[in-house]
């Protein structure tokens, strides 16, 4: 029976990984294609403005994250419709609250700008920022109505339907965005496209995925379980937001919208690669590890390093390659206005090394120990918010970029410590990463040499 379960899980993991990787590669290619088109239609400062709006929206979402999706994946009641309906109602209430807070916050930014309380010539002082932020907050309210069938599908490693929804909504938003920009070359093209994509995603979550419809119902027992698990997710998400978006939050007060717009291009390149892999961690590894912990906890070491091997073979050579050849990638893809994003990309490439080690956190989450995320994020947030300003004022923008990269890499020794606590640390296996990184640098060197000779 145990072998049957193991084979079933292995088959579902392979299938889910195929859909996740192929689907998210397609998403990132579509995102890159859209970006290449839009950068030729819009000015850099518009991307800087939109980058800040997205950070603020993400901040509100994460500052109220109780891990509803993760709870469905991890909980033994994750297939119970009463539990799912409770999650859905809480999700809607959260979306309504977030939208209201966003509108109030946009008024605050507007008043602060009129009273000259914001740093002049920075992103925060842009008069368009509060208006765009207020309109984008409507997307948060709409997102609250997303069906819990997406979480149930993730729990069962059914990535096919989830990827279909993601791609369809992205394509819909992309088409609207480009068409709008052709006739109106303003930041509103990015806003309208983003909102339309969100509406399509919510609608498809109800109509595309088979299963029971959600209804308005709250059960006290379900609420208690959600709160018990979610309180640490809530605290970790606040820190996660400060960590994931701290670069743009701090740089927004230090540089102009144009410089932040150029930085957002380098960030897009790194973030595209990062999210493809992170989605495998969250959508494939976490459900698989959770099922292993529930049914066969003795196999945790085995399944951990099976995932690690696949991530290591991809991540470490890629980081080395981007560190060596990032400048050429930007020059090939973008016009001269964005060339300064190349050196930025090379520095930020080192931060990708964190991805394989995030699997350690998933092991703790699968055991219901969300507290560990909070403490690991505390260390990284403190490091980032201290190091970035120091790096910027002592060595300019490059100093700030190295501080951003270091705030990611500092998690690696913490992950190794967590592995020891879980009893899954393998010293010999960890040494594999060094030759893989060197291989990526060598490949990048060969590419650089060829391009310098050919061009």
Residue pairs with C-beta under 8 A, 6 or more apart in sequence:
2 295
2 296
5 295
5 296
6 296
6 299
9 288
9 291
9 292
12 156
12 157
12 288
13 157
13 284
13 288
15 157
15 159
15 160
16 157
16 158
16 159
16 283
16 284
16 287
16 288
17 280
17 284
19 159
19 160
19 162
19 163
20 159
20 163
20 279
20 280
20 283
20 284
21 276
21 280
22 163
23 159
23 162
23 163
23 164
23 166
23 167
24 163
24 166
24 275
24 276
24 279
24 280
25 276
26 167
27 166
27 167
27 170
27 276
28 272
28 273
28 275
28 276
30 167
30 170
30 171
30 174
31 170
31 268
31 272
32 268
32 272
32 333
33 174
34 174
34 177
34 178
35 265
35 268
36 333
36 334
37 178
37 181
38 47
38 177
38 178
38 181
38 189
38 190
39 47
39 265
39 334
39 335
39 337
39 338
40 335
41 178
41 181
41 182
41 185
41 189
42 181
42 185
42 186
42 187
42 189
42 190
43 258
43 261
44 257
44 258
44 261
44 262
44 337
44 338
45 126
45 256
45 257
45 258
45 261
46 186
46 187
46 190
46 261
47 190
47 261
47 264
47 265
48 123
48 256
48 257
48 258
48 259
48 260
48 261
48 262
48 263
48 264
49 123
49 126
49 128
49 129
49 132
49 187
49 257
49 261
50 132
50 187
50 190
50 191
51 248
51 260
51 261
51 264
51 267
52 123
52 124
52 129
52 248
52 252
52 260
53 129
53 132
53 133
53 136
54 136
55 245
55 248
55 249
55 252
56 102
56 105
56 133
57 102
57 133
57 136
57 137
57 139
57 140
58 241
58 244
58 245
59 241
59 245
59 249
60 98
60 101
60 102
60 105
60 137
60 140
61 98
61 140
61 241
62 237
62 238
62 240
62 241
63 237
63 238
63 241
64 94
64 97
64 98
64 234
65 230
65 233
65 234
65 237
66 90
66 94
66 226
66 227
66 230
66 231
66 233
66 234
67 229
67 230
67 233
67 234
67 237
67 370
68 87
68 90
68 91
68 94
68 151
68 226
68 230
69 150
69 151
69 154
70 229
70 233
70 286
70 365
71 78
71 87
71 225
71 226
71 229
71 230
71 233
72 78
72 83
72 84
72 87
72 148
72 151
72 152
72 154
72 155
73 151
73 154
73 155
73 286
73 287
73 290
74 229
74 290
74 365
74 366
74 368
75 83
75 225
75 229
76 294
77 83
77 222
77 225
78 84
78 151
78 152
78 155
79 152
79 155
80 222
81 212
82 217
82 219
82 222
83 219
83 222
83 225
84 148
84 151
84 152
84 212
84 214
85 148
85 214
85 215
85 216
85 217
85 218
85 219
86 217
86 218
86 219
86 222
86 223
86 226
87 148
87 151
87 222
87 226
88 147
88 148
88 214
89 216
89 217
89 218
90 218
90 223
90 226
91 144
91 145
91 146
91 148
92 144
92 145
93 144
94 144
95 140
95 141
95 142
95 143
95 144
95 145
96 141
96 144
98 137
98 140
98 141
98 144
99 137
99 138
99 140
99 141
102 133
102 134
102 136
102 137
102 140
103 134
103 137
105 133
106 130
106 131
106 133
106 134
106 137
107 130
107 134
109 118
109 124
109 129
109 130
109 133
110 130
110 131
112 118
113 124
113 125
113 127
113 129
113 130
118 124
118 125
119 125
119 253
121 256
122 252
122 253
122 254
122 255
122 256
122 257
123 129
123 252
123 253
123 255
123 256
123 257
123 260
124 252
124 253
126 257
128 187
132 187
132 188
132 191
135 191
135 195
136 191
136 194
136 195
138 195
139 194
139 195
139 198
142 195
142 198
142 199
142 202
143 198
143 201
143 202
145 202
146 201
146 202
146 205
147 202
147 205
147 206
147 209
147 213
147 214
148 214
149 205
149 206
149 209
149 210
149 211
149 212
149 214
150 162
150 165
150 205
150 209
152 211
153 159
153 161
153 162
153 209
154 162
154 283
154 287
155 287
156 287
157 284
157 287
157 288
159 283
159 284
161 208
161 209
162 209
162 283
164 204
164 208
165 201
165 204
165 205
165 208
165 209
166 201
168 200
168 204
169 197
169 198
169 200
169 201
169 204
170 197
172 196
172 197
172 200
173 193
173 194
173 196
173 197
173 198
173 200
174 193
174 197
176 192
176 193
176 196
176 197
177 189
177 190
177 192
177 193
177 194
178 189
178 193
180 188
180 189
180 192
180 193
181 189
206 213
206 214
229 368
229 370
230 370
232 370
232 371
232 373
232 374
233 370
233 373
235 374
236 370
236 373
236 374
236 377
239 374
239 377
239 378
239 380
239 381
240 373
240 377
242 249
242 381
242 384
242 385
243 377
243 380
243 381
243 384
243 407
246 381
246 384
246 385
246 388
246 404
246 407
247 263
247 267
247 384
247 388
247 400
247 404
248 260
248 263
248 264
248 267
250 385
250 388
250 389
250 392
250 400
251 259
251 260
251 263
251 388
251 392
251 400
252 260
254 389
254 392
254 400
255 263
255 397
259 397
262 337
262 338
262 340
262 341
262 344
263 341
263 344
265 330
265 334
265 338
265 341
266 326
266 330
266 341
266 342
266 344
266 345
266 348
267 348
269 322
269 326
269 329
269 330
269 341
269 345
270 322
270 345
270 348
270 349
270 351
270 352
273 318
273 322
273 352
274 351
274 352
274 355
277 311
277 314
277 315
277 352
277 355
278 355
278 358
280 311
281 307
281 311
281 355
281 358
281 359
281 362
282 362
285 307
285 359
285 362
286 362
286 365
286 366
288 303
288 307
289 300
289 303
289 304
289 307
289 359
289 362
289 363
289 366
290 365
290 366
292 299
292 300
292 303
292 366
293 300
293 363
293 366
293 367
300 363
300 422
300 424
301 423
301 424
301 426
304 359
304 360
304 363
304 424
305 424
305 426
305 429
307 359
308 356
308 359
308 429
311 355
311 356
311 359
312 356
312 432
312 433
312 436
313 436
315 352
315 353
315 355
315 356
316 353
316 356
316 433
316 436
316 437
316 439
316 440
317 436
317 437
317 439
317 440
317 443
318 352
318 440
319 349
319 350
319 352
319 353
319 437
319 440
320 436
320 437
320 438
320 439
320 440
320 441
320 442
320 443
320 444
321 440
321 441
321 443
321 444
321 447
322 329
322 345
322 346
322 349
322 352
322 440
322 444
323 346
323 347
323 349
323 350
323 440
323 441
323 444
324 346
324 440
324 441
324 443
324 444
324 445
324 447
324 448
325 346
325 444
325 447
325 448
326 342
326 343
326 344
326 345
326 346
326 349
327 342
327 343
327 345
327 346
328 342
328 447
328 448
328 451
329 342
329 345
330 338
330 339
330 341
330 342
330 345
331 339
331 342
334 341
343 398
344 397
344 401
347 398
347 401
347 402
347 405
348 401
348 404
348 405
350 405
350 408
350 409
351 404
351 405
351 408
351 409
353 408
353 409
353 412
353 433
353 437
354 408
354 409
354 411
354 412
356 433
357 411
357 412
357 415
357 416
358 411
358 415
360 415
360 418
360 419
360 422
361 372
361 373
361 376
361 415
361 418
363 418
363 422
363 424
364 370
364 372
364 373
364 418
364 422
365 373
372 418
376 411
376 414
376 418
379 410
379 414
380 407
380 408
380 410
380 411
383 406
383 407
383 410
384 403
384 404
384 407
387 403
387 406
387 407
388 400
388 403
388 404
388 407
389 400
390 399
390 403
391 399
391 400
391 401
391 402
391 403
392 399
392 400
392 403
393 399
395 402
416 425
416 430
419 425
419 426
